[in-house]
Amino acid sequence: MSQIMQFGAEIATIVATVISMVSLWLAIKIYLEARKPHVVAGIECDTDAGVLFLVLQNLGEGAAYDVAFPEFDEAIVDVEWRPHVANSFLKTGIPLLLPAAKRTIAITSLRRLNDNPEATTNFVISYRERGLGGRKKRVQESFVLDCASFTGGLYVKSDLFRLRNAVERSEKDLHRISKTLSSWNDGADNCAHGG
């Protein structure tokens, strides 16, 4: 009977050891997965400026290294803006993109977008992430950039834009009133001095 109990205890110890090892392995794997970068691309619209931006952002918890763009079709970029875009981070790459870091570049205006209603392209991002043991592993992801979904919409200026314009108009009005009062003051001084 004692041999059976001893054998049962040994089996229980082996099972507990295996469970502990699997738990440790899973904890390390989950930790490493949570620390990976997750670089995404998309299009954002600034209705106040009437401009579409290509946006690149690291939504993950880890840094992305040597971010490159092996495939970028300039067809979605306004013809006049292509030289600027061609010399941006899309050409040079990004050596380090930290978590929550973001890069944007203007690619077209909403007015010009109506001239190219089929503006859609594939966009490939390639970057390195730290893997097990600190070794950097290359990751490549593909996105569809769909500018066409912004065509034909009715866009209104934001409240902040309207507020900013009202403040600018008020500033001009105050400057004009100040000049008028100053000229009245100069006229009154001339009258007072016998002018």
C-alpha positions in Angstrom: 0.0 0.0 0.0 2.8 2.4 0.8 4.4 1.7 -2.5 1.2 2.6 -4.3 1.0 5.8 -2.3 4.7 6.6 -3.0 4.1 5.9 -6.7 1.0 8.1 -6.7 3.0 10.9 -5.0 5.7 10.6 -7.6 3.1 10.8 -10.4 1.5 13.8 -8.8 4.9 15.5 -8.5 5.6 14.8 -12.2 2.2 16.1 -13.2 2.6 19.2 -11.1 6.1 19.9 -12.5 4.8 19.5 -16.1 1.9 21.9 -15.3 4.3 24.4 -13.8 6.6 24.2 -16.9 3.6 24.6 -19.3 2.3 27.5 -17.2 5.7 29.2 -17.2 6.0 28.7 -21.0 2.5 30.2 -21.6 3.3 33.1 -19.3 6.5 33.9 -21.3 4.7 33.5 -24.6 1.9 35.8 -23.6 4.3 38.4 -22.2 6.3 38.3 -25.5 3.2 38.6 -27.6 2.0 41.5 -25.6 5.3 43.3 -26.1 5.2 43.1 -30.0 4.7 46.1 -32.2 1.6 46.3 -34.4 2.1 48.7 -37.2 -1.0 49.7 -39.2 -1.7 52.0 -42.1 -4.9 53.9 -43.1 -6.4 57.0 -44.4 -7.6 59.9 -42.3 -9.6 62.9 -43.5 -9.1 66.4 -42.1 -12.3 68.1 -43.2 -11.2 71.6 -42.0 -8.2 71.5 -44.3 -9.9 69.4 -47.0 -7.0 67.0 -47.1 -6.6 63.2 -46.9 -3.6 61.9 -45.0 -1.8 58.5 -45.1 -1.4 57.6 -41.5 1.1 55.0 -40.1 0.8 54.1 -36.4 2.3 51.6 -34.0 -0.7 50.3 -32.0 1.4 47.6 -30.3 3.3 47.7 -27.0 6.7 47.0 -28.6 9.0 49.1 -30.8 9.1 48.5 -34.6 12.6 48.7 -36.1 13.6 49.4 -39.7 10.1 50.2 -40.9 10.0 50.2 -44.7 7.4 50.4 -47.5 8.4 48.0 -50.3 5.2 48.6 -52.3 3.6 52.0 -52.5 1.6 53.0 -55.5 1.7 56.8 -56.0 -1.6 56.7 -58.0 -3.5 57.8 -54.8 -1.2 60.8 -54.3 -2.1 64.2 -55.9 0.2 64.7 -58.9 1.5 68.1 -57.5 2.3 66.5 -54.1 4.2 63.5 -55.4 7.7 65.0 -55.2 7.1 65.8 -51.5 5.7 62.4 -50.8 8.5 60.7 -52.7 11.1 62.3 -50.3 9.2 61.5 -47.1 9.4 58.6 -44.7 7.8 56.5 -47.5 11.2 56.6 -49.3 13.7 56.8 -46.4 11.9 54.5 -44.0 11.6 54.9 -40.3 14.5 53.5 -38.2 12.5 53.2 -35.0 8.7 53.5 -34.4 7.9 53.5 -30.7 4.6 52.3 -29.3 1.8 54.8 -29.9 4.0 56.7 -32.4 2.3 58.0 -35.5 3.5 59.4 -38.8 1.2 61.2 -41.3 1.6 62.7 -44.7 -0.9 64.6 -46.9 -1.6 62.7 -50.1 -4.5 64.5 -51.8 -7.2 67.1 -51.3 -10.8 66.3 -51.2 -11.4 68.4 -54.3 -8.8 66.6 -56.3 -10.1 63.2 -55.0 -13.2 63.6 -57.1 -10.9 63.6 -60.2 -9.7 60.1 -59.2 -12.8 58.3 -57.8 -11.2 54.9 -58.0 -8.3 55.9 -55.7 -7.5 52.6 -54.0 -4.2 50.8 -53.6 -2.4 48.1 -51.7 0.1 49.3 -49.2 2.8 47.0 -47.7 4.6 47.7 -44.5 7.7 45.8 -43.5 9.4 46.1 -40.1 11.5 44.2 -37.6 10.3 43.2 -34.1 12.3 41.8 -31.2 11.8 38.1 -30.9 12.8 35.5 -28.3 16.3 36.2 -27.1 16.3 39.7 -28.5 16.8 38.6 -32.1 15.0 40.8 -34.6 12.5 39.1 -36.9 11.1 40.7 -40.1 7.3 41.1 -40.3 5.4 42.2 -43.4 1.8 43.3 -43.5 -0.5 44.4 -46.3 -3.3 47.0 -46.2 -5.8 48.3 -48.7 -5.8 52.1 -48.7 -9.2 53.2 -49.9 -9.5 56.9 -50.7 -12.5 56.3 -52.8 -14.7 55.9 -49.7 -14.2 59.6 -49.0 -15.6 60.8 -52.4 -19.0 62.3 -52.7 -19.4 63.1 -49.0 -20.7 66.3 -47.6 -18.1 67.5 -45.2 -18.6 70.4 -42.8 -16.1 72.4 -40.9 -15.6 71.5 -37.2 -16.7 73.6 -34.3 -13.0 74.2 -33.5 -12.4 75.5 -37.0 -15.4 77.9 -36.8 -14.2 79.1 -33.4 -10.7 79.7 -34.6 -12.1 81.8 -37.5 -14.4 83.8 -35.1 -11.4 84.5 -32.9 -9.3 85.6 -35.9 -12.1 87.9 -37.1 -12.5 89.4 -33.6 -8.7 90.0 -33.5 -8.9 91.9 -36.8 -11.9 93.9 -35.5 -10.1 94.8 -32.3 -7.0 95.8 -34.2 -9.1 98.1 -36.5 -10.9 99.6 -33.4 -7.5 100.2 -31.8 -6.2 102.0 -34.8 -9.4 104.1 -35.0 -9.1 105.0 -31.3 -5.4 105.8 -31.7 -6.1 108.2 -34.6 -8.9 109.9 -32.6 -6.5 110.2 -29.7 -3.9 111.8 -32.0 -6.5 114.2 -33.4 -7.5 115.2 -29.9 -3.9 115.7 -28.9 -3.4 118.0 -31.9 -6.5 120.0 -31.0 -5.4 120.4 -27.4 -1.9 121.7 -28.4 -3.4 124.3 -30.7 -3.0 122.3 -33.9 
